[in-house]
Amino acid sequence: MKKIIPVLAAALISCSAVSVCASAEDAVNVTVTISDGSSSPVLIQQKVNVKDIDNDGKLTVNDALYIAHEENFSGGAAASYASKTGQYGLSLTKLWGKENNEAFGYYVNNVASMGLADPVSEGNSIYAFIYTDVTGYSDAYSWFDKNTADSKQGDEIELTLSRAAFDAAWNPVTLPVEGASITINGNSTNYKTDANGKVTVKLDDAGRNLISAKSDTLTLVPPVCVVNAEAVTAVTTAQAETTTTTEAATTTSSDTTTAESTTAASSTSAAATTTAKAGTSSKNDSPKTGDMGAGTAVVILGTAVCTAFALRKKNED
């Protein structure tokens, strides 16, 4: 028995160590958006590393919202965030510094959360908001089909706007938002959603663009889509094109000059060669013609001398 006790103790210590390591590795990353009832959210898709703050053994919506307030609200979570356990479990009592008669809503991946104790996992998107209608709760949670997107300056992006609602039997349903006006970085535009909630938006400004929407017929919880538009430098492109054209022109000119030089050189060489050959032929023919004339004269002169000598001798005889 004495031998077994140390073994069991070691096993318990090992299990505890493994549990601690597993707990540390279980931290997940989510994004948190918070709307305090104003026209634009006060926190937009803020990245949060979620740990088990309340030590309930799991990572929850409560942990994510607490950390988001602790890291982003002046004064931390103690001044801006509170919750309580009631008849229906853990619920919000203060969000972004406002108690609001406990009229709050929170969604995970655009699905209504049943309570703060709902679990979260890696990559989840959490949206918590304050109801502006604290009696009828008519605020409509709305969202785009894209949370984020990348594009280039001047490009168009198509979005679909939906909202959460209930049917006659109080079952949750998703409906398109028709006729909503689109805002970009808080500025009104002429873009409106169609009957299917679709809209095509052109991004004129480079950088981070916050796209949201508002409606004349519905009280929308402001939807958010963050689009990072890459700047397009038209001047640089023009310079590159000019440089390319200049280089092409220079190359063509050089090639033409080279071709002309080569042609001229070939013509000159051919002419010189022809002249030289002609000159050489004249010089070679002239000496030959002169040699033949001199030989003939010598022969005639010799014949005359011999004839004269013969006649003289005959006369003497």
C-alpha positions in Angstrom: 0.0 0.0 0.0 2.8 2.4 0.9 4.3 1.7 -2.5 1.1 2.4 -4.3 0.5 5.9 -2.7 3.6 7.5 -4.3 2.6 6.1 -7.7 -0.9 7.5 -7.4 0.4 10.9 -6.3 2.8 11.0 -9.2 -0.1 10.1 -11.6 -2.3 12.9 -10.1 0.5 15.4 -10.5 1.0 14.4 -14.1 -2.7 14.7 -14.9 -2.8 18.1 -13.3 0.2 19.2 -15.4 -1.4 17.9 -18.6 -4.7 19.7 -17.7 -2.9 23.0 -17.1 -1.1 22.7 -20.5 -4.3 21.8 -22.3 -6.0 24.7 -20.7 -3.3 27.1 -21.8 -3.4 25.7 -25.4 -7.1 26.0 -25.6 -7.1 29.8 -25.9 -8.7 30.8 -29.2 -8.8 33.9 -31.4 -12.1 35.6 -32.2 -13.3 39.0 -33.5 -15.6 41.2 -31.4 -17.9 44.0 -32.6 -19.9 46.1 -30.2 -22.7 48.7 -31.0 -23.8 51.0 -28.2 -26.9 52.1 -30.0 -25.3 54.9 -32.1 -25.2 54.9 -35.9 -21.8 53.2 -36.0 -20.3 50.4 -33.9 -17.9 51.5 -31.2 -15.7 48.4 -31.6 -15.4 46.9 -35.1 -14.1 43.3 -35.6 -11.5 43.7 -32.9 -9.3 40.6 -32.5 -9.4 39.0 -29.1 -7.4 36.2 -27.7 -10.0 34.4 -25.5 -9.0 32.7 -22.2 -11.1 31.3 -19.4 -11.5 34.5 -17.4 -14.3 33.3 -15.2 -12.8 29.9 -14.5 -15.8 27.9 -15.5 -13.7 25.4 -17.5 -14.7 26.6 -20.9 -14.2 29.5 -23.4 -17.5 31.4 -23.7 -19.1 34.6 -25.0 -18.7 36.1 -21.6 -14.9 35.5 -21.7 -14.6 37.1 -25.1 -16.7 40.2 -24.2 -15.0 40.7 -20.9 -11.5 40.7 -22.5 -12.7 43.0 -25.3 -13.8 45.6 -22.7 -10.7 45.1 -20.6 -8.4 45.7 -23.6 -10.4 48.4 -25.4 -12.5 50.5 -23.0 -10.9 53.3 -21.1 -11.0 52.1 -17.5 -11.2 48.4 -18.5 -13.9 45.8 -17.9 -14.5 46.9 -14.3 -15.9 50.2 -15.5 -17.7 49.0 -18.6 -18.8 45.4 -18.4 -20.9 43.4 -16.0 -23.0 40.2 -16.0 -25.1 38.2 -13.5 -26.5 34.7 -13.1 -30.3 34.6 -13.1 -33.2 32.3 -13.9 -32.0 31.8 -17.4 -28.3 31.5 -16.7 -25.5 34.1 -17.2 -26.7 37.3 -18.8 -25.5 40.9 -19.5 -26.2 43.8 -17.2 -23.7 46.3 -18.6 -22.2 46.7 -22.1 -19.7 49.4 -23.1 -20.5 51.3 -19.9 -24.3 51.3 -20.4 -26.8 49.3 -18.3 -29.8 50.0 -20.7 -32.3 48.2 -18.6 -30.5 45.0 -19.4 -31.8 45.2 -23.0 -28.9 43.6 -24.9 -28.4 41.2 -27.7 -25.4 39.1 -28.8 -24.8 36.9 -31.8 -22.1 34.4 -32.7 -21.5 34.0 -36.5 -24.8 35.8 -37.1 -26.7 33.3 -35.0 -28.5 34.5 -31.9 -26.8 33.4 -28.7 -28.8 31.8 -25.9 -26.7 33.3 -23.2 -23.2 34.5 -22.2 -22.2 30.9 -21.3 -22.4 29.8 -24.9 -19.1 28.4 -26.1 -16.8 30.1 -28.7 -14.2 28.6 -30.9 -11.3 29.7 -33.1 -12.3 32.2 -35.8 -15.8 33.0 -34.4 -17.3 36.4 -35.0 -19.1 37.9 -32.0 -21.5 40.9 -32.2 -23.0 42.4 -29.0 -25.4 45.4 -29.1 -27.7 47.6 -27.1 -31.3 47.7 -28.1 -32.6 51.2 -28.8 -36.2 50.0 -28.4 -36.1 48.8 -24.8 -39.9 47.9 -24.8 -40.7 46.3 -28.1 -37.2 45.1 -28.9 -37.8 45.9 -32.6 -34.2 46.5 -33.4 -33.3 44.2 -36.3 -29.9 42.5 -36.1 -28.5 42.7 -39.7 -25.3 41.5 -41.4 -23.6 41.3 -44.8 -22.7 38.1 -46.4 -19.0 39.1 -46.0 -17.4 40.3 -42.8 -14.2 41.3 -44.6 -12.9 41.6 -48.1 -9.9 42.7 -50.1 -10.0 44.6 -53.4 -8.3 47.3 -55.4 -9.1 51.0 -55.4 -11.9 51.7 -57.9 -13.1 48.1 -57.9 -16.7 47.1 -57.3 -17.8 44.6 -54.6 -21.2 42.9 -54.3 -22.8 42.4 -50.9 -26.0 40.9 -49.7 -27.7 42.4 -46.6 -29.9 40.1 -44.4 -31.7 40.5 -41.1 -32.8 38.2 -38.3 -36.6 37.9 -37.7 -39.2 35.5 -36.5 -42.1 33.8 -38.3 -45.7 33.5 -37.0 -44.7 30.6 -34.8 -41.7 32.5 -33.3 -39.2 30.4 -35.2 -36.1 32.4 -36.2 -35.8 33.2 -39.9 -33.5 35.2 -42.1 -34.9 37.8 -44.4 -33.3 40.1 -47.1 -33.2 43.8 -46.3 -34.7 45.8 -49.2 -34.2 49.5 -49.8 -31.4 49.9 -47.2 -29.0 52.9 -47.9 -25.3 52.0 -47.9 -22.8 54.1 -46.0 -19.0 54.0 -46.5 -16.8 55.2 -43.7 -19.9 56.9 -42.1 -20.8 58.8 -45.3 -24.1 58.4 -47.1 -24.1 57.1 -50.7 -26.6 56.6 -53.4 -26.3 52.8 -53.2 -29.4 50.9 -52.1 -30.1 47.2 -51.7 -32.6 45.5 -54.0 -35.4 43.2 -53.2 -33.0 40.4 -52.5 -30.8 42.5 -50.3 -28.1 42.7 -52.9 -26.0 45.8 -53.7 -22.9 46.6 -55.7 -20.6 49.2 -54.2 -17.6 50.9 -55.9 -14.7 51.7 -53.6 -13.1 55.1 -54.6 -10.8 55.4 -51.6 -7.8 53.2 -50.9 -7.2 51.8 -47.5 -9.6 50.5 -44.9 -13.3 51.0 -45.8 -16.1 50.4 -43.4 -19.3 49.6 -45.2 -22.6 49.7 -43.2 -26.3 50.4 -43.9 -29.4 52.1 -42.5 -33.1 51.9 -43.3 -36.0 54.2 -43.3 -38.4 51.4 -42.4 -36.4 49.3 -40.0 -34.2 50.0 -37.0 -31.1 48.1 -38.1 -28.4 47.1 -35.8 -25.6 48.5 -38.0 -24.0 45.8 -40.2 -20.3 45.9 -40.8 -18.1 44.8 -43.7 -14.5 45.9 -43.6 -12.9 46.1 -47.1 -9.2 46.8 -47.5 -8.7 48.5 -50.9 -5.2 48.4 -52.4 -4.2 51.8 -53.8 -3.8 52.0 -57.6 -1.0 54.3 -58.7 -1.9 55.5 -62.1 1.2 57.9 -62.4 3.6 55.0 -61.8 1.9 53.0 -64.5 2.1 55.9 -67.0 5.8 56.4 -66.3 6.4 52.7 -66.9 4.6 52.8 -70.2 6.5 55.9 -71.3 9.8 54.3 -70.4 8.9 51.2 -72.3 7.9 53.2 -75.4 11.1 55.3 -75.3 13.3 52.2 -74.9 11.5 50.6 -77.9 12.0 53.7 -80.0 15.7 53.9 -79.1 16.3 50.3 -79.9 14.6 50.7 -83.3 16.6 53.7 -84.0 19.8 51.9 -83.1 18.9 48.9 -85.2 18.1 51.2 -88.2 21.4 53.0 -87.9 23.3 49.8 -87.6 21.5 48.4 -90.7 22.2 51.6 -92.7 25.8 51.6 -91.6 26.1 47.9 -92.6 24.5 48.6 -96.0 26.7 51.6 -96.7 29.8 49.7 -95.7 28.9 46.8 -97.9 28.2 49.1 -100.9 31.5 51.0 -100.4 33.5 47.8 -100.1 31.9 46.3 -103.2 32.6 49.4 -105.2 36.2 49.6 -104.0 36.8 46.0 -104.8 35.4 46.3 -108.3 37.5 49.4 -109.1 40.6 47.8 -107.7 40.1 44.8 -109.9 39.5 46.9 -113.0 42.7 48.9 -112.4 44.8 45.8 -111.9 43.6 44.4 -115.2 44.6 47.6 -117.1 48.1 47.6 -115.6 48.7 44.0 -116.4 47.6 44.4 -120.1 49.7 47.5 -120.8 53.1 46.0 -120.2 52.4 43.0 -122.3 51.3 45.1 -125.2 54.5 47.2 -125.0 56.9 44.1 -124.9 55.4 42.7 -128.1 55.9 46.0 -130.0 59.6 46.3 -129.0 60.4 42.7 -130.1 58.9 43.3 -133.5 61.0 46.5 -134.1 64.2 44.6 -133.2 63.5 41.9 -135.7 62.8 44.4 -138.5 66.0 46.4 -137.7 68.1 43.2 -137.7 66.7 42.1 -141.1 67.5 45.6 -142.6 71.1 45.5 -141.3 71.7 42.1 -142.7 70.2 43.1 -146.1 72.3 46.2 -146.3 75.5 44.3 -145.4 74.8 41.7 -148.1 74.2 44.4 -150.8 77.4 46.2 -149.9 79.5 43.0 -150.2 78.0 42.2 -153.6 78.9 45.6 -154.9 82.5 45.1 -153.8 82.7 41.9 -155.7 
